[in-house]
């Protein structure tokens, strides 16, 4: 098994067929077929199920695809590191952030890395937790933030933040009197709710509280885009349940237009976990982004620029020099 075989195999899976991969790689299709045949011989099992509609990976093929993408990413990072001077931290780092986390720290993180690590190209991907988990499992992320432990096999999950969930809606819509300072789950029965779809962690958290009270959650809409969800609320469609960071979705200057009511009678919180491969295996650029993300979150919490949260993580001492020249981000 060699790198060329893994590269060809990953391309065939990602493209959905030999002919598409042949065009992408600029390699003749018979050569691709020959390399995959050798790879299947070494694995000792078929890697694809072939049909008139194309090819799909077998169970062993799916497992190899995940590991192959990780190996190819590590090789790419190793080459970048080797080509750079020893004191320069460089490389491409793909980071997955949930929308609310991105709304709170996304811009600051890009600016921080541009200033401190000019050799790092940050590829910032925003997505809901279920989608980010799938990307991590597929080997398409170097780091990600998720809300459940043990969600990505063979990755470390480091808890660093406890977020409180609030009932969020525009102030001008007066869903509750101004003197109301908190709400119960039962209070939600009287207002239209817009929530994410059931496969996502926050929605499952809300559904669990409803079930605890033998109630049924019936949102008026299920929207998996934070920006669209919040725009619907601005047009008078109701309220949502989100961490307070959601009010920054249209920029901090617009945050004051939202009202955030805490819940009483229910522990409406969620833990944030920073996921990464084992730290001893991280490329320097990935380790640097991990360190800077944790440091930025800690600063946002302790300075009270990030409200409705509690820092529960541990900061690591910087182990590498920082470079303060300007860089171009890959976001």
Phi, psi and omega in degrees: 000127179231176184297322180299316179299316180296318180297316180295317181299313180298319181296320180296316179296313183293326181275342179084014178172165183288318184294319178295317179295324179300317179292318182295318183275347186059045180233138180299142183300321177300325178294320177299312182300321180294317180294321180291324177298318177295320180295317178296325178295318180292321179289327180086021181197155175296143178255346181226147167259120186260137178213179180293340181269357180130210181232148173228144182290143172286180178301317177293326177295320178297317179297314180295322180301315180298313182290323182295320179296322178295316181297315180296323177296318180295320178296317179299316179294320180298320179295319179297314181299316183295325182285340183269162174297155185297330182274355183259121175270122185216160177142170178261130181235125180258117185243129176258127179233137171297156184303318182292321177295317178298321180297328183276317189233357187303307183296316181298322180294318177300313180297318182297314181290322176303319183285319189266330184227081183296342180274354182266128172258113182268123173255101185264119180248124178260133180193161175290159191303321180296320179291320179295322177299316180297320178296320179295317179296328180279356180084018183264359179235150172264327181214153172201160175251125178230172187245008177227149178280160174054038183271340182233115184300135176070011174253152174277140174241115184252111177290135182222348185209139171248120182255137171270143176262143184232158166277120188242132175200163181293138181303322188291347185269352167051048178293333176227151178301155183297335182275358176283126183250351178201165180226165174251167175300323180297329178298334182290342180294339185265000182230151176287133180247143169243125185226165171293168180288162190297340183283355183259150191300317182297319179296319179297325178295317179294314180301323180298320179291323175299313181298325180299330180259012182057040178246164178241131179273120181233080180294154178282341177202152175240115186232124182261014173247119181298317182298313181293319179303312183291327176294323177297321178295320179298336179268012172089021184273359176134221185221173177219172174246117184210161167291162185296337180300339182299334183288352177269006187301328178256020179102147182303330182296336181263359187295331185291348181280356184253148173249134182237110181255126177287163178263146172241151180081007179205141178272088184265079179226164172214147177270145174255130179242134172267118183260139175202159168302167180311135188300329180290346180260357186288138170295152181305322180295319179294316179299323180293317179296319178301313181296317182291323178298312179298318180296319180294316179300316180300317179295318180297322182286311185291334178272359179064027169277342176243107185261160178076021182223163176227127177285127180233009184267187176233136178271143178257145178288137178302132182252357185223156180291151176254146182244126191259010175287157181287148177224164176261127181278154178262017181293000000 
